[in-house]
Amino acid sequence: MDWLKAAQQLRDEGQPGVLVTVAEVRGHAPREAGAKMVVGRERIWGSVGGGNLEATAVARAREMIGSGTAEPAMHEARLNPHARNEHGRQCCGGVVRLLLEPLPVRPVVALFGVGHVGYELARILSRLPIRLLLVDSRPEQLDRVRLADVIDGTADVGIHRTLLGEQVLEQLPPGAHVLIMTHDHAEDYALCDAALRLPQPLGSIGLIGSAAKWTRFQAQLADAGHGPETISRITCPIGQPGITGKDPAVIAVAVAAALLAALGNRVAVEAAAQ
């Protein structure tokens, strides 16, 4: 597998990595400028020259993965017998500068219900550098013609037609953000109950609805054995305070604005760079 496919595989799997590039070569070196290698938590793809040069690059890359940094870094290696190296000597005689660029994991947003509001929200979120999962039990809501402008956005879009959205919930990675806005209040409640029972921590859980709906849901969740602290993990109603209106596009803008605050600065910076 080449470095480009490896980077795409890590992104598809939601795993972090680092792209290592030979940025500059002075004198003799085992690889030319432009050679690339992708480093994951447990595997590497490609090569920047082997030996101490590569072993040091892999170690530095995995330090970056462990710290979660998003900032690129430069590393210079002198390939001569007098240089102090960590993993043996290389006597090519040249100097190599490596660029290490983190391949960050894209945040996951799972949207349950792609009706009027869900569709408008999906259109907005599809312009962000995220993994966007669209879940609905109605095939017409997930028609690819209807979702053409969503699929063509910046986001990695996954489409899941299922009668049991709980099955998608169970597969979400830790830290995923969940938005529940199906066409059926019973389905909404089942998803809320299932989300609170997940073993992995979610980034946020949002439920569309009125104060009356949320009051009823809180009572039902309490009867199902959830304590007040657990129930408080659900935000209802959702949206940005101060943005009012019942038009689907207005609600979608308000929900997207609130979600951006939860996603943090990295998504905003990456979106600006697109």
Beta strands, then each sheet from edge to edge (+ up, - down):
strand 1: 17-26
strand 2: 36-39
strand 3: 44-46
strand 4: 73-78
strand 5: 95-103
strand 6: 108-112
strand 7: 131-136
strand 8: 156-161
strand 9: 177-180
strand 10: 204-207
strand 11: 234-235
sheet 1: 3+ 2- 1+ 5- 4+
sheet 2: 8+ 7+ 6+ 9+ 10+ 11+
end
